[in-house]
Amino acid sequence: MAESPIVVVPVGADDAALDACLGALEAHTSVDTRVWLADDAQVGPRGYAVIERWMARTRLQADYTRRQRSIGEVAHLDEVLAACGDADVVVLAPDVRPTAGWLPRLVACLRADGSVATATPWCNAGEAAAWPRIGEINLPTHDPDALSRAAAAMPALCPELPAAVCHAVILRGTARSRAGGLDTSSYGAWYAALVDLSLRLAGLGWRNVLCDNAFVLRGREGQPFEGDMERLAVRWPGWHARLANFLMRDPLREPRARLETLLAELGPPDPQRDLFWDDPVPAADPEGARAGDAEGSTPGAAHS
């Protein structure tokens, strides 16, 4: 059986969003999942208190590492991904709230087709993967459990995306290694570096797809740093036109409409739903969670 992916959360300065993210991650992720909270010296005292409290209570196989000095978003994430070797990795933005079933569905999408290099779930603020309206920041007005239940009934066709989107993405480790990892010298934001990686993967014959039966929630879209989009345009002259054409043609119109119909047709939730974990497995020992030194841990030391 293939090893389960590592969930990497590049934690940031928004402690309230991080608290909500970790709460949803805890509620909707199997207890045997490896989670790496990777801090590029961004978390302040309140955020560190959130992490410390969560690490003390989590049932997940979690680790936290913090750099003494920041090296930048892309360089730090590339360092973390390199430390994961050829393992499949999910990068989850620290302000995202996963819904039930999110991770096993992403894994199934990646492993159902060996040509898939990246799989991105639906998100209310997901640009090309946005729902219910493409390219918009849609207010999260629906119940997360209802969204998950409706998404679970989707046919899991994994349609093509122009590139992976940075709210949440599973990366095939072997494909990532073959593409050479992230370009740490050209881009400042993970948003732009992920687009570049996706296009390089596509050039090597891999696919970037939508995991159409998984959903996560977010309050905003990812953003490029100053100069990132210009550098993307120089390296990939057709990228902006391709993305604009995708948003205007909206090839995901039918699956988005289908998800909306499924949501409208949902019956009442199982009254005993809250009594069970999403993926029942034997409980892990909370004392087994290990936190990296808050002043000087290096990414990778957490995964022995």
SULDAMO-V882404 format. One record per residue. RES is the residue in three letters. SS is DSSP state (h for helix, s for strand, l for the rest). OMEGA is omega as a letter, one per 20 degrees, with the letter a starting at -180 (NA if undefined). Layout:
BEGIN
res=(RES | RES)
ss=(SS | SS)
omega=(OMEGA | OMEGA)
END
This chain:
BEGIN
res=(MET | ALA | GLU | SER | PRO | ILE | VAL | VAL | VAL | PRO | VAL | GLY | ALA | ASP | ASP | ALA | ALA | LEU | ASP | ALA | CYS | LEU | GLY | ALA | LEU | GLU | ALA | HIS | THR | SER | VAL | ASP | THR | ARG | VAL | TRP | LEU | ALA | ASP | ASP | ALA | GLN | VAL | GLY | PRO | ARG | GLY | TYR | ALA | VAL | ILE | GLU | ARG | TRP | MET | ALA | ARG | THR | ARG | LEU | GLN | ALA | ASP | TYR | THR | ARG | ARG | GLN | ARG | SER | ILE | GLY | GLU | VAL | ALA | HIS | LEU | ASP | GLU | VAL | LEU | ALA | ALA | CYS | GLY | ASP | ALA | ASP | VAL | VAL | VAL | LEU | ALA | PRO | ASP | VAL | ARG | PRO | THR | ALA | GLY | TRP | LEU | PRO | ARG | LEU | VAL | ALA | CYS | LEU | ARG | ALA | ASP | GLY | SER | VAL | ALA | THR | ALA | THR | PRO | TRP | CYS | ASN | ALA | GLY | GLU | ALA | ALA | ALA | TRP | PRO | ARG | ILE | GLY | GLU | ILE | ASN | LEU | PRO | THR | HIS | ASP | PRO | ASP | ALA | LEU | SER | ARG | ALA | ALA | ALA | ALA | MET | PRO | ALA | LEU | CYS | PRO | GLU | LEU | PRO | ALA | ALA | VAL | CYS | HIS | ALA | VAL | ILE | LEU | ARG | GLY | THR | ALA | ARG | SER | ARG | ALA | GLY | GLY | LEU | ASP | THR | SER | SER | TYR | GLY | ALA | TRP | TYR | ALA | ALA | LEU | VAL | ASP | LEU | SER | LEU | ARG | LEU | ALA | GLY | LEU | GLY | TRP | ARG | ASN | VAL | LEU | CYS | ASP | ASN | ALA | PHE | VAL | LEU | ARG | GLY | ARG | GLU | GLY | GLN | PRO | PHE | GLU | GLY | ASP | MET | GLU | ARG | LEU | ALA | VAL | ARG | TRP | PRO | GLY | TRP | HIS | ALA | ARG | LEU | ALA | ASN | PHE | LEU | MET | ARG | ASP | PRO | LEU | ARG | GLU | PRO | ARG | ALA | ARG | LEU | GLU | THR | LEU | LEU | ALA | GLU | LEU | GLY | PRO | PRO | ASP | PRO | GLN | ARG | ASP | LEU | PHE | TRP | ASP | ASP | PRO | VAL | PRO | ALA | ALA | ASP | PRO | GLU | GLY | ALA | ARG | ALA | GLY | ASP | ALA | GLU | GLY | SER | THR | PRO | GLY | ALA | ALA | HIS | SER)
ss=(l | l | l | l | l | s | s | s | s | s | s | l | l | l | h | h | h | h | h | h | h | h | h | h | h | h | h | l | l | l | l | l | l | s | s | s | s | s | s | l | l | l | l | l | h | h | h | h | h | h | h | h | h | h | h | h | h | l | l | l | s | s | s | s | s | s | l | l | l | l | l | l | h | h | h | h | h | h | h | h | h | h | h | l | l | l | l | l | s | s | s | s | l | l | l | s | s | s | l | l | l | h | h | h | h | h | h | h | h | h | h | h | l | l | l | s | s | s | s | s | s | s | s | l | l | l | h | h | h | s | l | l | l | l | l | l | l | l | l | l | l | l | l | h | h | h | h | h | h | h | h | h | l | l | l | l | l | l | l | s | l | l | l | l | l | l | l | s | s | s | s | l | h | h | h | h | h | h | h | l | l | l | l | l | l | l | l | l | l | h | h | h | h | h | h | h | h | h | h | h | h | h | h | l | l | l | s | s | s | s | s | s | s | s | s | s | s | s | l | l | l | l | l | l | l | l | l | h | h | h | h | h | h | h | h | l | l | l | h | h | h | h | h | h | h | h | h | h | h | l | l | l | h | h | h | h | h | h | h | h | h | h | h | h | l | l | l | l | l | l | l | l | h | h | h | l | l | l | l | l | l | l | l | l | l | h | h | h | l | s | s | l | l | l | l | l | l | l | l | l | l | l | l | l)
omega=(r | a | r | a | r | r | a | r | r | a | a | a | a | a | r | r | r | r | r | r | a | r | r | r | r | a | a | a | a | a | r | a | r | a | a | r | a | a | r | a | a | a | r | a | a | r | r | r | r | a | a | r | a | a | a | a | a | r | r | r | a | r | r | r | a | r | r | r | r | r | r | a | a | a | r | a | r | r | r | a | r | r | r | r | a | r | r | a | r | r | a | r | a | r | a | r | r | r | a | r | a | a | r | r | r | a | a | r | a | a | r | a | a | r | a | r | r | r | a | r | r | r | r | r | a | r | a | r | a | r | j | r | a | r | a | r | a | r | a | a | a | r | a | a | r | r | r | a | r | a | a | a | r | a | r | r | r | a | a | r | r | r | r | a | a | r | r | a | r | a | r | a | a | r | r | r | a | a | r | r | a | r | a | a | a | a | r | a | r | r | a | a | r | r | a | r | r | a | r | r | r | r | r | r | r | a | r | a | r | r | a | r | r | a | r | a | r | a | a | r | r | a | r | r | r | r | a | a | r | r | r | a | r | a | a | a | a | a | a | r | a | r | r | r | r | a | a | a | r | r | r | a | a | r | r | r | r | r | r | r | r | r | a | a | a | r | r | r | r | a | r | a | a | r | a | r | r | a | a | r | r | a | r | r | a | r | a | r | a | r | r | r | a | a | a | r | r | r | r | r | a | a | a | NA)
END
